[in-house]
Amino acid sequence: MVTVVHGVDSESADLAGRTMQEVRMLYANVFNMPADATAKVNGKEVGENYVVQDNDKIAFEKKADKHAA
């Protein structure tokens, strides 16, 4: 099982073998994620071609606002 998190939303699912792009598309509307959210797996930023492994923890994080003080 893989855990997917965005903000307070979290879900565990059988996603091993899918690419990060596929996972992003599956959860974009479910978690109301911005299109430019950064994908991290087990704390490390990954690209869209990353292949998800069993027991991965995926976190989609909103990019920091460059104008925030």
Buried (B, 14 or more C-beta within 10 A) or exposed (E): EBBBBBEEEEBEBEBEEBBBEBBBEBBBEEBEBEEEBEBBBEEEEBEEEBEBEEEBBBBBBEEEEEEEE
